[in-house]
């Protein structure tokens, strides 16, 4: 690992600290280095707050060192006015002579223009450092900009014999198939994403909260897919989550619903979602090929009869032991929307 990779790697670490809190902006990491020593670092604030570069600059104690520093950043600095001024203008005004970038910003308002402006002002720019790792880190934002839809994670748990629930339950509450370690991991996932999509039947059958409790974190926005509406007496309506009904006023259920759902999320500036059920909703996304990751928990328990889980005809990229469960990770290698 050379010196540039060393500090872009640190920027990725910093960027991870903001995941889940910066939407719809990407969680960028940045640091300033002088003589192989970090003098300032930061990551993106919540939307409307400072970008990573500004937070890194503001963290420098001895401001006289800034003009002699190299600034490292996971994504190209912005060059347009949004809720904050352009980061490239700040970099130029401080007399910084070198900028090292992980990946280009795909936003049409930036997309190489930030790099061009830096170069036009005599600043040396080195790009595509740890490009693969930075692309992975910014996968949510890249999907949103390039594919005009959120990054889609599909998640469910099933028994060893492929069932997600018994055929009949006496009360509306979750039937736990996965273990406590798996369920806590799901709460961590929720803290990283912007929204959850769930079918109305899952709400009626399980009455879930779909909150982030282990550890306590920011709740996702909840989108409920329902043709006929749903009563407001379920737990999901009695907490601080923002709930949106995707009913027949927003979705034409006579037509293909997946593109309509994706368009709604794009319109709402939802950058990433977890699809948490039920089987029909999940299967629609799988059959359409519109998803990025599938995270499937396989339990050692058996039901012998019940509601079958979704069907996927792919080999898992990875299998991870989570307590008594096995987490199967699938990655979609074919992106149908990017071909449109």
N, C-alpha and C positions, 0 to 999 in steps of 0.2 A: 504493500500500500504506500503510494507516494504522498507527499505533503498535502496536495490538493484533495486527494481522496480521503485523507485523514480528517480534514476539517469539514468537507461535505458530509462525511459520515456523522460527525458531531451535529451538523445542522439537521440531519434526518432525525437523530435522537431528540433534538429540541422540538422539531415539528410534531413528533408523536405526542408531545405533552399537550398540544392544543386540539388533537383530534376529538371531534364531537362538540366543540365549543365555538368554532369559527364559521360555521355554515351561514350563508352559502359560499363563503370564501374558502380557499384551500388553506390548510394548516402548514404554513411555510416555516422553516427554521433558518436562522442566520447567525453568523458570528464574525467579529472583526479580529484580525490577527496581525501582530507586529513581532518580528524576530522569533517566529515559531511559538508565540504565546498568545492565547486568547485574551483580549482586553475588554471584550463586550460580547454579549450573546442575547438572543431572544427568539420568540416565536409569535405568530399571529395572535392578536387579541380577538375578542368577540367582534362580530360584524359591526362596523362603524368605528371601531377602535384602531389603534396603530397596527401597521403591518410589521412583519418580522424584522425587516431592515431597520425601521425606526426604533423599535424596542431594543434592538441590539446596539444601535448608536447611542440611545439615551442611557444605556446601562454602563457606558464607558465612564470611568471615574476621572481619568486624566484626559480631557478633551484635546489636549495638544498632540496626543498620539494619533488621533484619527486620520490626519492627512497623510501619515506614513503607513497606514494599515492597508491590508487586503481584506475586502469584504466577501464572505462566502455565503451563498444562499441556494436553497434547494430548487427554487424556481425563479425565472427571469423577473427582475424588478419591474413594477408597473410604471407606465409612462403616461397614464391618463388620469383625469380627475374623476373620482367617484365620490364616496363619502369622505375620502382623505386625499391629500395632494399626492402627486406622483413621487414614488420613492427614488426614481432616477434623478429627479431634480435635487433632492436632498443629498444624494451621493455626489453629484457634480459640484454642488455648492460647498461641500466640505473638503474638496480637493483630493478625494480618494483616487488613487492612480490605477488600481487593479480590482476587477470584480470576477469572481469565479462562480459559475452557475451550474446547477445540476441539469435542469431541463428548461426548454423554452416554454413560456406561458402560451397555451393554446387559445386563450381568449383573443378573438379577432381585434380587440382594441389594443392588444399588446403584441403578441405573436411575432417577435423579432424586432419590433419597433423600439422596445426598451434597450435591447442590445445595440441597435443602430445609433440611438441617441447617445449612449455612453461612448461608443467608438468615435462618433462625430465630435465629441468633446475631449478627445485625446486620452480616453481611459482604455487600458488594456482589458479585454474580455476573454476569458477562457470558458468555453461551454461544454456541455455533455459530460461532465465529470460524475462518475457513478450514475450514469443515465438510467440503467436498468433499475437500480435501487430507488432512485428518485421517482421514476415512473410508477413503481409499485407503491411508494409512499403516497403519491398524489393520484392514485387510481380513481378515487371517487370524483374528484374535480375533473379529471381528464374525460371520464365517461360522460359527465354532465355536459361539458362543452362540446366534445366531439360527436357524441351519439344523441345529444339532445334528450337525454333521459337520465334518471338517477342510476348510481351504481346499485345493482340489485343483488341482495343476499337472500337466499331461500333457506329456511331453517325448519327442521322438524325432528321429532324423536319417534322411533318405532321399536317394537319388540323384536326378538330374534326371529320370530316367524312373520314379521312384516306388518303388524297391526299398530295403529296409532291410538286406539281407544276401544273399549268394549262396545258392543252393539247398543246396550241400554245402560243408563245410569239413573239412580234414584234422585240425585240432586244436581243442580247446575254448579259444578266446580271441576277444576282440572283433575284428570286422572294421570298421576305421575308415572311416567315410564322411565325417564332418565333419573339418575341419582342426583344428590344434592350438589356435588361438585360440578356436574354438567349444568345444573340450573343456575348456579352462581356465575358460571362462565357466560351464560346467556345474558345475564344482567350486565356484565362487563361489555359485551357486544352492543347492547342497547345504548350504553353510555357513549359509544363511538359513532353511532349512526344518527341520522336526522329524523327519520320517521319509521313507523311500523304500519304495514298493510295487513289487514285481517278480514276474513269473511264474517258476515253477520251470524252465520250458523255457529261458528266457533264461540262468539260472544254468548249466544243463547245456551249453548251446551256447557261451556266451561266457566263463564262469568269471570274471565281473567282480569287482572289489573294492568298487565303489560307495562309496569313501571320499572325503574332502576333502583333496586333496594339493597343489593349485595355487591359492592358497597353502595351506599346512598349516592345517587348521582342525578344529573339532569334527565328528566323524562323525555322520551321521543314524542313527536306529534303522532297522533293515531288517526289512520284512515280506515274506515269500515266500509267494505263493499257490500251493498245491500240493494236488492230490487225494490223491496216493499217498505223500507224503513225499519226502525227498531225502537223498542221501548227504552226510556231513559232511566230505568230502575236498576241497571247493571253497574257494577263497581267502576267500570271504565269512565262513566260519566260523572263520578263523584270524587274526582281527584284533580290535580293541577295540570293534567295532560290536555293539550288542545286536540279536540276530536272533530274530524270532518267526515261527513257521510257521503260516500260515493254512491248516490242513489240514482233513480231514473231521471232526475233533473240534471244530473251531471254526466251520466253514462247512458248511451243508447245500447241496451242489452240485446237488441235485435242484431247488432253488428259485432265485429271482433272487439272485445273489450280491452285487450292488453295494450294496443296502441293508444286507446283513449285514456287508459290509466296512466301510461307513461307521459302522455301529453299534459295531463292534469298536474302530475308531479313537476314536470318541467315548467309549466306556467306558474306554479307555486314556489319555484326555486328550491325544490327539494332535491338535494344532491345525492343522498344515499338512503336506501330503505332496507328494512328486513321484512320479508314476507313470512308471517308466522302462522298461516293457516287460513282456511282448512285445506283438506285434500284437493277439492275441486279448484280452488283458487291457485294453489301451488302447481297443480298439474297443467293448468292453462298457461302459466309462465314457462314451464318446462317444454310443453308441446310446441309452443311458439318459438322457443329457443332464445327468449329474451330474459337472460339472467347472467350474472357474472360469477357468483359462487353459490354452491350448495353446501350447507353444513348439516350433516345427518348424524344424529346420535343413534347408535345401535345398542340396545339393551340386551342383557343375557336372559331376561325374563321372557316368558311365553304366555300368550292368551289363548291360542288354539282356535279362537273365533273372535270376530270383532270387525272394526272398520279398517279396511286396508289402507296402507300408506301410499303416497304418490309413487309412481313408477319412473325410474331413470335407467336408461340403458347405456351407462358409462362406467368406466373403471375409475375408482377414487385416485386422486393425485397423492393423497396422504391419509394415513390412518394413525390416530393418536389415542392413547389410552387416557381416559378421563375418569378416574375412580374405577367403578365397575363397568363403565360404558366405553364404547369405541366411537370416537368422532371421525367420520369419513368426510374428507374435503374434496369437492369436485370443482373444477374450474372450467368455464365455458371458453373453448378455444375459437369458437366461431361467433362473431358478433353480427347478428342479422341487421341491426339498425344502422351500423356504420356503412352498410352496402347500399343504403337507400339514396 
